[in-house]
Amino acid sequence: MSNQVEYDYDYNGDSLFIYCIDSYDYEVSIELDNDVILDFDLMGKPVAFEFLNASKIFNLDKNYFKKFNKNQYSSKHH
């Protein structure tokens, strides 16, 4: 796994979706808290987060999240 994620923000729905760009087979979603959902693959690894009502959760203006559309982030695995 490359440790790269992609961010996508739906302005109208105010949802922020952060997910692995590597191919994976989706298994299940778990609601961690109101408006926070974590997705797992068939191997039980977390592969995506979804934040519904993201502007409320992060206490930021919706316009702030516009820059997250289709951006990628890579992290170094230690």
C-alpha positions as CSV (number, residue, x, y, z in Angstrom):
1,M,0.0,0.0,0.0
2,S,1.4,3.4,-1.0
3,N,0.1,5.4,2.0
4,Q,-1.4,8.0,-0.4
5,V,-4.9,9.4,0.2
6,E,-7.2,11.6,-1.8
7,Y,-9.5,14.2,-0.4
8,D,-12.8,15.1,-2.0
9,Y,-15.3,17.7,-0.6
10,D,-19.0,18.0,-1.6
11,Y,-19.9,21.6,-1.1
12,N,-23.7,21.1,-1.3
13,G,-23.7,18.1,1.0
14,D,-20.9,19.5,3.2
15,S,-19.2,16.2,3.3
16,L,-15.5,15.5,3.3
17,F,-14.3,12.1,2.0
18,I,-10.7,11.0,2.6
19,Y,-9.8,7.7,1.1
20,C,-6.9,5.5,0.0
21,I,-6.1,5.8,-3.7
22,D,-4.9,2.3,-3.9
23,S,-7.4,-0.2,-5.1
24,Y,-9.3,-2.0,-2.4
25,D,-12.3,-4.2,-1.9
26,Y,-14.8,-2.5,0.4
27,E,-16.3,-4.6,3.2
28,V,-18.1,-2.4,5.8
29,S,-18.7,1.0,7.2
30,I,-18.8,1.9,10.9
31,E,-20.3,5.1,12.2
32,L,-17.8,6.2,14.8
33,D,-19.7,9.3,16.0
34,N,-22.6,11.3,14.6
35,D,-21.5,12.3,11.1
36,V,-18.2,10.4,11.2
37,I,-17.9,7.2,9.2
38,L,-15.0,4.8,8.8
39,D,-14.8,2.3,5.9
40,F,-12.8,-1.0,6.0
41,D,-11.6,-3.3,3.3
42,L,-12.0,-7.1,3.2
43,M,-8.7,-7.4,5.1
44,G,-10.1,-5.3,8.0
45,K,-7.9,-2.3,7.2
46,P,-9.3,1.2,7.4
47,V,-9.5,2.7,3.9
48,A,-11.7,5.8,4.1
49,F,-13.2,8.4,6.4
50,E,-16.3,10.4,5.7
51,F,-17.2,13.5,7.7
52,L,-20.8,14.6,7.2
53,N,-21.4,18.2,8.1
54,A,-17.7,18.8,7.9
55,S,-17.8,22.5,8.4
56,K,-19.5,22.0,11.8
57,I,-17.2,19.2,12.8
58,F,-14.1,21.2,12.1
59,N,-15.6,24.6,12.9
60,L,-14.6,26.0,9.5
61,D,-16.4,27.9,6.8
62,K,-17.5,25.6,3.9
63,N,-15.5,27.6,1.5
64,Y,-12.3,26.5,3.3
65,F,-12.9,22.9,2.1
66,K,-13.1,23.8,-1.6
67,K,-9.3,23.4,-1.9
68,F,-9.7,19.8,-0.9
69,N,-11.3,18.7,-4.2
70,K,-9.2,15.9,-5.7
71,N,-6.1,16.7,-3.8
72,Q,-3.6,14.0,-2.9
73,Y,-1.5,13.6,0.2
74,S,1.4,11.2,0.7
75,S,2.7,10.2,4.1
76,K,6.0,8.5,4.9
77,H,5.5,5.2,6.7
78,H,7.9,4.9,9.7
